[in-house]
Amino acid sequence: MPDYRTGSAPADLGGLVTLAHIIYGLHAFAVVTGIVGSATIIGSFVASLPSILAVVLNYMKRDAVRGTWLESHFRWQIRTFWFALLWIFVAVSMILTVIGIPFAFALLIGATLWIVYRVIRGWLNLLDRSTMPMPSDA
């Protein structure tokens, strides 16, 4: 079984590589929708149909990429979605305290930039067939 850390991949991953591109495309579409639409980028990223569909596809095909270099991309995409949702909940909690409103806005701006960074970095690494950083299972 190939190790995802080495970037090695069996020849039959073509369809899964295409799927990873589609998933990054769905996330990028959600980001662009947030930029040009009336929603925020982070709100569009976690609450729009393209990103939700992307995460569902990630979970559906996660077992198919286990042990390959694509596993790191699927994990990267899933973690980006869930951490973005976490940052929204933290920001809303801060807004409810009233005193935390400026910190909440700073957090939302930071999370927005973080989402854009992760989509771009992940997609560029996928184009290079490079793995994404993954914590060790130690």
N, C-alpha and C positions, 0 to 999 in steps of 0.2 A: 504494500500500500504506500503510495507516495506521501511524502511529508509536505504539508502546506508551507512550512518555513523555507523550503528549498526552492519553491516555485515550480517544481516538476509537476507535470500533469499528464494523464493518459490522453490519448488522441480523441476519445469519445466525449470530451467536455465541450465541444463546439456549441451545442445547444444551450448548455448551462452558462457558458461565457456570454452568449447572446442574451440570455435571460438576465444576467447580471447587468449588462448594458441597458436593457429595458428598465430594470429596477432603478438604476441611477438616473435614467431619463425621466421616469415618473417622479422621482424626488426632485430633480431639477425643474420639471414642469411646475411642481407645487411651489418651489421657490420663486420662479418667474411669475407665477400667478399672484403670489404675495407682493411682488415688486410692482407689477403693473395694475393690480386690482385694488380693491378697497380694503382687503384683509391685510393683516401683518404677515411678514414672511414666516415667522415661527407659527402663527396661527394657521396659515395655509398649509404649512408643512405637516402638522400633526392632525389637522381636522379635514383635510381635503381628500376626496376620493382617490386621486392618484397616489398619494403617500400611503393611505390605508391599504390600497390594492398592492402596492409595492411590499409592504410588510407582510401581508397575507402570502404573497408569492414567496418571500424569503422563508417563512415558516413551512410552507408546503414543500419546498425543494431543499431545505436545509440538510436532510439526511442524504440526498443525492450528491452533495458537495463535500460531505464529511471526509476528512483525510486528504483533501486536495487543496491546492493553493486558493481555490475559490471560497473555501470555508472562511478564510479571513475576511473576504469581502462581504459575504452574507452576514457574518457577525458584526462587521463595521456598520452595515446598513441598518440592521436591527437595533444595535445599540444607539445609533444616531437618533432614530425615531423615539425610542423609549426615554433616552436622556432628555431630548427636547421636550417631551411631555412632562417629565419630572421638573424641568426648569420652569415650565408654565405653572405647574402647581405651586412651586416654591414662590414664584413671583406673585401669584394670586393671594397666597397666604400673607405675603409681605404687604400687599395692597390693603388687605382687610385690617391690618393693624394701624393703618393710616400713617404712622410714623415711618413705615418702611417703603412708602410710595417711591421716593427717589431711588432707593436701592433696587426696588422691583423693576423700575424702568431701565436702570443700568444693567440689571441681570438679563432682561429681555433683549436689550441691544447686544450684549455679549453673546447670548445664546443664538441670536440671529446670525451674527458673524461666524460663530462656531459651526452652525448648520451649513452655511455656504462653504466654509472651509472644508468640512468633511465630505460634502457632495463632490466638490471639485477635486480634492486630493484623492478620494476613493476612485473616481472615474478615471483620473489620469493614471493612477497605478494599475487599474484594470486594463487600460489601453496598452500599458507597458508590460502587461502580464506579470506584474509584481504583486507580492502579498502585502497585506495591511498588517500593522503591528497588532499582535494578540498577546494578552497576558499568558504567562506559562501556567500550566495546570498543576503546579507544584503545591 
